[in-house]
């Protein structure tokens, strides 16, 4: 017998353990083959998904080092473009956490060329919007050689460019983080005060001295100091109301009092409100039919308020998972959930994504539920595995696209009875309980061809660590196109900040996007 060339060199059907002949595929971390993302796509995955918690195949340390190396390469290639991308994703609130953006900005500020460093320093106030952000930036500068003249000037501008009143608020809310304090940053940057009021704030930050007469801009500092000596919850609540004191400025002994939390809630920022739902329930402020509950529900229903506050869907999803469970992640605190709050969080999740227009295409939403999707966490949120996050994100597209179907796959495929009208927490529990297995990302296309299902767009939520199939996903898609005559497209939604994708970069009908980017559902719809 002669050589079986069809088995050895077949561009139409190749085991995933081997690269497609003639392709640029590389080994992935699971023993299969996929395409390596270019460094610009790696930048997006890092900025949006982060590397906290690592992944199934890579530790947090390894994934962070690998991602940081990709960020450094694009800074060397076109640092100003990197800074522009950092600002865009940070300002638009497209990432669950701002930390990766601040880290990348610190890297650009130290490792870039002159124009890149200047752009990074100019961008600092837009990316580091709070005192905590600024202290993160200072901490991470040290990783790349420490402070320089440009960094000192940029931090000095951060202090001076804020109004005295805004700076005073930052000073009482964010006093120390990451081993740094605003006092440290003030002394290192030596800002020349923009006004007498600024100088008074600087004196208080540096020496703890608030000189009379107290200017109106410094009233929040005066209230903070006075709050250390109040004798009743009612007096503390009055201070909070009169001077808009944040929770961080309230002495610990008053944070178990409903009266104080009621005052805090009146002007509480959205992010703080979402983070403190459990606490406000535990102290008795949030109860069924209470005025406070009505306030919270109304705010969560306000899409514009959510957008202006840059509330990311993961923040809502994390709050929903925790609040609905009735206990803290470590189990040290418990509360009786208020059903109206759970319902409001469920609805708010969808509102945190950009407004979508349906494409009208027949869309198959395919969730990778293999073992590797259960490893690691998304954006450092405990319990939010890529598997759970994928199910939640797919619901957003399902809620908009009238023609859709859900499937889940590992080495085999399961049809899912999921409706976009179902509660988010129920869908999360459904996918969390599915059995694990190896990864075969070709399964959705194979299933659709066998069942003669007409699909215009396959949307696969995965970590791209595919390895178990006898044919590659792109080969299965091309076979589906040929068998049906449909120019079907493939959108790969990357749920982990690794460097792989199952989408062929040379095929215009395939697209790789980042999971839990708030813009991703819109991109999917328009593709």
Number of C-alpha atoms within 10 A of each C-alpha: 3 4 7 8 8 11 11 11 13 13 16 15 20 21 17 23 20 18 19 23 14 9 12 14 19 16 18 21 18 17 15 23 26 31 20 21 19 13 17 17 19 24 30 22 27 25 30 30 27 29 30 19 21 23 25 21 17 17 16 17 13 14 23 20 13 17 23 19 15 19 25 19 15 20 25 15 13 13 27 22 15 26 26 16 17 26 22 15 20 25 16 14 23 25 30 26 19 21 20 24 28 26 22 23 32 27 25 28 31 24 17 25 17 13 12 24 23 18 21 30 24 20 18 24 20 14 24 24 15 17 24 20 21 24 25 20 26 25 19 19 22 13 12 14 11 13 16 12 8 17 25 20 16 21 26 20 21 23 26 18 14 15 15 25 19 14 23 24 24 21 23 24 20 18 17 16 15 12 10 16 20 23 18 15 20 18 14 15 20 15 21 13 18 15 12 11 20 23 16 22 26 27 16 18 22 16 10 12 12 18 12 8 7 13 15 12 19 23 18 25 26 19 20 22 15 12 20 13 10 14 10 12 18 15 13 24 23 16 21 27 17 12 16 20 27 21 20 13 22 22 14 10 8 20 17 15 18 19 19 24 25 19 20 21 22 14 14 18 13 19 15 13 18 20 16 18 21 25 19 23 23 19 16 17 21 26 20 15 10 11 13 19 20 15 13 21 19 11 17 25 17 13 20 13 15 21 16 11 13 19 25 24 26 24 18 24 23 18 21 23 23 18 27 20 15 18 17 14 14 7 8 7 12 16 18 16 20 19 12 16 23 19 17 18 27 22 18 23 25 21 21 26 24 15 13 18 13 16 16 13 15 18 25 25 25 28 30 36 30 26 15 25 30 19 20 26 26 30 25 17 17 15 17 22 24 29 28 25 24 28 26 22 24 22 23 19 24 22 15 18 20 15 14 20 18 21 20 23 25 26 20 17 20 16 12 16 11 17 14 17 9 12 15 23 18 11 19 19 13 15 20 19 10 14 10 17 17 20 27 26 34 28 26 28 26 19 18 18 20 10 9 12 14 16 23 17 23 22 24 27 29 28 28 31 29 31 26 21 21 15 23 29 26 22 18 23 24 17 17 24 18 13 12 16 10 14 15 22 21 28 21 24 29 25 26 31 28 28 25 26 25 30 24 21 16 10 11 10 15 21 21 21 22 24 28 27 26 25 20 19 26 19 14 21 18 11 13
